[in-house]
Amino acid sequence: MKVQVKDVGEFEVKNISYSEARQLHRENAKTFWNMNEGDNVDPDKYYELLEKVKELSGIKDGVLKEYNMIQVDQILQSVLLHYTGLDPKGSGD
């Protein structure tokens, strides 16, 4: 399936199972659980989640090396939102 990342490009990613999507959703929710306005996100938890997204997506390091680190984060965040159905633009596939 393809995921469009605004101002970065389009990326081919693997389809994942419903249970894998639920696991990502659970981990995403736990990253932000009980946060109040002004609280900081635990960066270790969040980057662990993005690494899991990278593994599941099948996007290779060689592809990601073409982008700066901010763009890599945008790519993986977009894939996460797509996988969990939280992407406001819809599925895109």
C-alpha positions as CSV (number, residue, x, y, z in Angstrom):
1,M,0.0,0.0,0.0
2,K,1.1,3.6,-0.5
3,V,1.3,6.3,2.1
4,Q,1.6,9.9,1.1
5,V,3.7,12.1,3.4
6,K,3.0,15.8,2.9
7,D,6.0,17.7,1.5
8,V,8.1,14.5,1.5
9,G,6.8,12.0,-0.9
10,E,4.9,8.7,-1.3
11,F,6.1,5.5,0.3
12,E,5.3,1.9,-0.4
13,V,4.7,0.0,2.9
14,K,3.6,-3.5,3.8
15,N,0.0,-4.2,4.7
16,I,-0.2,-5.3,8.3
17,S,-2.7,-7.4,10.1
18,Y,-5.6,-6.1,12.2
19,S,-3.8,-7.5,15.4
20,E,-0.6,-5.7,14.5
21,A,-2.6,-2.4,13.9
22,R,-4.3,-2.9,17.3
23,Q,-0.9,-3.4,19.0
24,L,0.4,-0.2,17.4
25,H,-2.7,1.6,18.5
26,R,-2.3,0.3,22.1
27,E,1.4,1.4,22.2
28,N,0.5,4.8,20.7
29,A,-2.2,5.3,23.4
30,K,0.1,4.2,26.2
31,T,2.7,6.8,25.0
32,F,0.2,9.6,25.6
33,W,-1.9,8.1,28.4
34,N,-2.5,10.3,31.4
35,M,-0.8,13.3,29.9
36,N,-2.0,16.7,30.8
37,E,-1.7,19.8,28.7
38,G,1.9,21.0,28.8
39,D,3.3,17.5,29.7
40,N,6.2,16.3,27.6
41,V,6.0,13.0,25.7
42,D,8.5,10.4,26.8
43,P,10.9,10.4,23.8
44,D,12.2,6.9,24.5
45,K,8.7,5.4,24.4
46,Y,7.7,7.4,21.3
47,Y,10.9,6.5,19.3
48,E,10.5,2.8,20.3
49,L,7.0,3.0,18.7
50,L,8.4,4.6,15.6
51,E,11.1,1.9,15.3
52,K,8.3,-0.7,15.5
53,V,6.4,1.1,12.7
54,K,9.6,1.1,10.6
55,E,10.0,-2.7,11.1
56,L,6.4,-3.5,10.3
57,S,6.3,-1.1,7.3
58,G,9.3,-2.7,5.5
59,I,10.8,0.7,4.7
60,K,14.5,0.0,4.4
61,D,17.2,2.2,6.0
62,G,18.6,2.8,2.5
63,V,15.4,4.6,1.6
64,L,15.2,6.6,4.9
65,K,18.9,7.7,4.5
66,E,17.8,9.9,1.7
67,Y,15.9,12.1,4.2
68,N,16.9,14.2,7.2
69,M,15.9,13.0,10.6
70,I,12.9,15.3,10.9
71,Q,11.6,13.9,7.6
72,V,12.2,10.3,8.8
73,D,10.1,11.1,11.8
74,Q,7.3,12.5,9.6
75,I,7.4,9.5,7.4
76,L,7.1,7.0,10.3
77,Q,4.4,9.1,12.0
78,S,2.4,9.2,8.8
79,V,2.7,5.4,8.5
80,L,1.6,5.0,12.1
81,L,-1.5,7.2,11.6
82,H,-2.3,5.3,8.4
83,Y,-1.9,1.9,10.0
84,T,-4.0,2.8,13.1
85,G,-6.8,4.6,11.0
86,L,-6.0,7.9,12.7
87,D,-5.0,9.5,9.4
88,P,-7.5,12.3,8.8
89,K,-7.0,11.9,5.0
90,G,-8.3,8.4,5.1
91,S,-6.6,5.2,4.0
92,G,-4.8,6.4,0.9
93,D,-4.5,2.9,-0.6
